[in-house]
Amino acid sequence: MNRLSAALVALVIGLFVLAAVLVFVLQNQVQVEVSFLVFRGRLPLAVALLFAFVMGALMALAFAAARIIQLRVAARRRPVEDRPLP
């Protein structure tokens, strides 16, 4: 598979995901009350769920990045003779 075909596959998958998100948003327009700590408000259910999904993904990304940095620092501290050959 060359780069162009991989890009086309990614584009098609992205379009399907976008269509699924649009259907989800259009089917979940009911207003709900959301309260988090001191914040309170009313917004569509789909927006609240998508916001929660994005915040969860960002938190997972932050934890993964912290772990990668932790492993890189540990690898740098290891003596050169203990490191595996490429």
For each residue, the residues with C-beta under 8 A, 3 or more apart:
1: 5 6 9
2: 5 6
3: 6 7
4: 7 8
5: 1 2 8 9
6: 1 2 3 9 10
7: 3 4 10 11
8: 4 5 11 12
9: 1 5 6 12 13
10: 6 7 13 14
11: 7 8 14 15
12: 8 9 15 16
13: 9 10 16 17
14: 10 11 17 18
15: 11 12 18 19
16: 12 13 19 20
17: 13 14 20 21
18: 14 15 21 22
19: 15 16 22 23
20: 16 17 23 24
21: 17 18 24 25 50
22: 18 19 25 26
23: 19 20 26 27
24: 20 21 27 28 46
25: 21 22 28 29 44 46 47 50
26: 22 23 29 46
27: 23 24 46
28: 24 25 44 45 46 49
29: 25 26 44 45 46
30: 44 45
31: 42 43 44 45
32: 42 43 44 45 48
33: 40 41 42
34: 39 40 41 42 43 48
35: 39 40 41
36: 39 40
37:
38:
39: 34 35 36
40: 33 34 35 36
41: 33 34 35
42: 31 32 33 34
43: 31 32 34 47 48
44: 25 28 29 30 31 32 47 48
45: 28 29 30 31 32 48 49
46: 24 25 26 27 28 29 49 50
47: 25 43 44 50 51
48: 32 34 43 44 45 51 52
49: 28 45 46 52 53
50: 21 25 46 47 53 54
51: 47 48 54 55
52: 48 49 55 56
53: 49 50 56 57
54: 50 51 57 58
55: 51 52 58 59
56: 52 53 59 60
57: 53 54 60 61
58: 54 55 61 62
59: 55 56 62 63
60: 56 57 63 64
61: 57 58 64 65
62: 58 59 65 66
63: 59 60 66 67
64: 60 61 67 68
65: 61 62 68 69
66: 62 63 69 70
67: 63 64 70 71
68: 64 65 71 72
69: 65 66 72 73
70: 66 67 73 74
71: 67 68 74 75
72: 68 69 75 76
73: 69 70 76 77
74: 70 71 77 78
75: 71 72 78 83
76: 72 73
77: 73 74
78: 74 75 82 83
79: 82 83
80: 83
81:
82: 78 79
83: 75 78 79 80
84:
85:
86:
